[in-house]
Amino acid sequence: MWTFIQDQILGMKWLNALIEQLLLMFGFNLDSRIGGSIQFFIYDTIKITALLCVLIFLISYIQSFFPPERSRKIMGRFHGIGANAVGALLGTVTPFCSCSSIPIFMGFTSAGLPLGVTLSFLISSPMVDLGSLVLLISIFGVKIAVAYVVLGLVIAVLGGTLIENLRMEDQIADFIRNNNSKVDIESPNLTVKDRLLYSRDQVVSTFKL
């Protein structure tokens, strides 16, 4: 069952076979470098585009449940290395790249969350995400994809724990401590339609970039 999912759904080998038949109909020699390159280009372009559209839509829907203020509240319930692990895990499902993770990190820090927890979140957020997991599975297989995610989470937890044990809170710049990022604002209650529209807009905006 899993082999079918990896090969036919994520890997889209059926698409590769279809493109092969179409190119053969048009007289391409797929054993040549040019024919093989054309087949590879068409197959990979369609596969990656389709996977990205589906993944961005699904993951954006999941991410709509984790705005910054909710993430802060969840992380604030835990302490010690467990808090670092939660921060790292939340970083994988929140819709923040490195450019937006830094302002969120500033907001979390000024809101009083432990530095180690916010660092675990900051490391994990741009490095590990659900989209990269599925794409890695489709290209390299489950073992490599899981190894990448696990290694990323371990690095995030260890990095946050190290910073926390070094007690470097006094190294935080004053403008971060006094930052007024509004992470405490409650998010409006989104309907299913709102979340679907948000997910659609994320797909469109991603392909416009």
N, C-alpha and C positions, 0 to 999 in steps of 0.2 A: 504494500500500500504506500509506504513512504517513498519507495523507489519510483513509483508512478507519479507521486506529487512532485518529487524533485526533478524528474526527467521531463514529464509531459506538461506540468502546470508551471513550475518555476523555471525549468530549463527550456520549455517550449520546443522539444525536439520534433514535434509534429510540424511546427512552423518551418523548421529547417528542411524537413523532408518535402514540404509543399513548395518552398522556394526552389529547392533542387529540381523538382519536376517541372516547374514553370521555366526555369532557365534552360533545362534540357529541351523543352518544347521550342524555345527560341534559338536553339542551335549552339548554345554555349558549351565549351569543353571544360567541365568542372575539374578535370585533372590538371589543367594548366594553371599557372600562377594567376593570370588575369581572371579566369572563370572562378577559381576558388576564392579569390579576393572579393569579387563581386558578390558571390553567395554569402561570404562571411559578413560583408558590410551590410547588406540588406537584412540578413537575419538578425545580427546584433543590434542594428538600429531600431528595428521594429520591436524586438524583444525588450530591450532596455526602456524604450519609450512606453510600451504597454505596462511593464512592471512599475515604472516610476509613477505613472498616472494612478494605477490602482493603489500602490503603496502610499503615495502622498495623500490620497483621499482617505484611506482607512486610518492611517496614522494621525492625520489631522483631526479626524473625528474623535479618536482616543485622546489626543492632546487637548481637545477642547474642554475636557474634564479637569485639566491640571493647570489653571492659571497661576501666576506667581504667588498670589496671596494664599491660595490653597496649599501649594507646595510648602510655603513657609510654615503654615500651621501644622502640616503633617510632620515636617522635620523637627518642629519644636516639641513634639511629644516624646522624642527619644533622646537617649543620652549615651555617652561612651562610644565604643566602636560600632554599636548597633545604629547609632545616629549617623555615623559616617557611611555605613552600608545603605541606610535609607536614603541619605543624600545622593549617593552614587546611583542608586536605582531610580530615584526620581529624575536624575539627570538624563536617563535613557529614554524617558517617556515624555519629557517636556519639550516644547517646540522652540528651543533656544539654540542658536548657533553661537560661535565664539563672540560675535559682535554684540549680541543681545544678552549673552550670559554674564558679561562683566557688569552692566548696569543692574541686572537682577542680583548678582553677587553683592554689589554695594548696598542694595536695598535690604537683603537678608542680613548683612553685617550690621547695618545701622538699626535694624529691628531687634538686635540683641541675640541672634543665633550664634552658637559657638563658631569660632573661626575654622576649626577643623571640619565641621559639617559643611559649611559653605564652600570650603576649598574642595571637598569631595564632590560636591555638586558642580562646581566650576570646572573641574577636570573632566568629569564624566559627561556633562551636557553636550559639548561639541564633539566629543570623541566617540561616544557609543550611542547609537540610536537604533530603533526598530527597523528603519528603512535599510540601513547598511547591513543589518543582520540578514534580512530576506534576500537582498541582492548578493551578499556573499554566499548564501546557501545556494542560490541559483547558479553561481559561477564556479565556486570552489568546493561546494559540498558542506554538509552539516558540521563535520569535525573542525574544519578551519574556521567557519563562521562562529561556532560556539567558543572556540579557543580565543578568537579575537575579542568577543564580548566579555568573556571571563577575565582575560588579561586586562582589558580596559577597566573593568570594575575593580579588580585587585589594585591596579595602579591608583585609581581614584581614592579607594579606601585607605591604602597605605600612605598616599600623599597627604590626605587630610589628617590622618592619625599622627603622622610625623610632625606636621605643622602644629597640631594641637599639643603634642608632648613637648615641643620646643618652646611653648608658651610665647608666641610671637605677636600676641594681641597688641603689645605696645608699639609694634612696627607699622600698624595700620595708620594711614594718613588721616589727619583730622577731618579733611573734607569728606572722607568716606564715612567716618563715625557720625558726622553731622548731616549726612545725606538724607534728603527728605523724600526718597522714592516711596510712592504710595502703595506699598505691598499689602497694606492692611485693608484696602478698599474691597468690599465684597463684590464679587462678580455677579452680574445679572443672571437670573435663572434662564438658561438657554433652552429653547424647545428643540425637538428632534429636527425640525425644519431649519432652525437657526444653525445647528451643528452641521447639517448637510450642506447648507449654503456656504458656511465657513470652509468646509472641506473642499468644496468645488472651487472657491476663490483661491485657496492655497495651491491647488493644481494649476489654475490659470496663471497665477502670479509667478509660480516657479518656472513655467515655460516661457514667460515673457522676459525673464532675466537673461 
